[in-house]
Amino acid sequence: MPRLPPARPGMALAEVDTPALLLDLDVFEANMRRLQESLAGRKIMLRPHAKSHKCPQIALRQIAAGAVGVCCQKVSEAEAMVEGGVPDVLIANEVVGMTKLRRLAALAKQAKITVCADDAGNVKDIDAAAREFGVVIDVLVEVNVGANRCGVEPGEPALNIAKAIAACKNLRYAGLQAYQGAAQHQRKVEERRAAITAAVDAVQKTLALTAKAGLPRGKVTGAGTGTYLFEAASSVYDELQVGSYIFMDADYAKNDWTESGIPRFEHSLFVYATVMSRTREDIAVVDAGLKASSIDSGMPRVADFPKAEFIKASDEHGVIKMNGSPGFALGDKVRLIPGHCDPTVNLYDHYVCVRGGKVEALWPITARGAVW
């Protein structure tokens, strides 16, 4: 049975059913403008990461604001973006297995698709799928620049993968994927800056070898919300894969941004919840727990009430210690700032887009659950 959305356009915010995922359009739009303004005068392209929002309507707005396309993590996310009208998608990840690779190759007949590789055997499989579907696919070598997740080591190991790509008739060597994900939430500015300096050194080492081997430079793509101006200032990176800047979660807010040059983006994404129990004097229980907000990066913060603290989450309940805050009567509604925006978004079917206290639109989260 289809589920009814929690709101409809024109409805007052107070009438929105809960839990709901709210998007403050004024702040969301200001965050997009702020990022574009911070890049003014720089010869660098913006390719936002759609794994944060999973919504073609947001992706198309980012492209209209100047982005060249978007990133995804999975083929199914990319399929949702292309179906929604996005013409250029980088799967900033490895895709392994012929079932997925055939879907990838089929998608390359509809839009510009780029993928990453860190293994020569996987390169051969991508080439086979591309040949089967009669397409040429751009492939980036993913280089481990410090995240220690996917990625081949910089230098000779990366060069060997680049040569393997260049030797394939249905693949085009397109450059380097060099994302330092571990740096994004390091709290101190100098720690993040040092991590990106090391990443840039690794990229330069690899570029020198690919150039010596006669390979085209291609592009270098990477960066995130916590560091993107450091990559932009390096003169090495060509694309920035920022994602969370449009929303800003509670964990990113813990970073120190002083003297980084990176603007302070504001919170635009909220989990809307209702007080459902008030049996203890300084405790309010809301109807948003683990199934409404991810806690992998910590508990959500209670917006609008700086003293109140979200202290516990179970499946359907969230416990707020009021610490003397006013309000929180039974039936009152509160906004929670999720600890981590990406997995929280994946819990919802729609953004309830609000402006001036009213619902302006519902945007479907088309790639919700697209994890394969």
Beta strands, then each sheet from edge to edge (+ up, - down):
strand 1: 20-24
strand 2: 45-46
strand 3: 70-72
strand 4: 88-94
strand 5: 112-117
strand 6: 137-142
strand 7: 171-177
strand 8: 219-222
strand 9: 239-240
strand 10: 269-280
strand 11: 283-286
strand 12: 301-302
strand 13: 309-313
strand 14: 318-321
strand 15: 333-337
strand 16: 350-355
strand 17: 358-364
sheet 1: 12+ 15- 10+ 1- 16- 17+
sheet 2: 2+ 9+ 8+ 7+ 6+ 5+ 4+ 3+
sheet 3: 12+ 15- 10+ 11- 14+ 13-
end
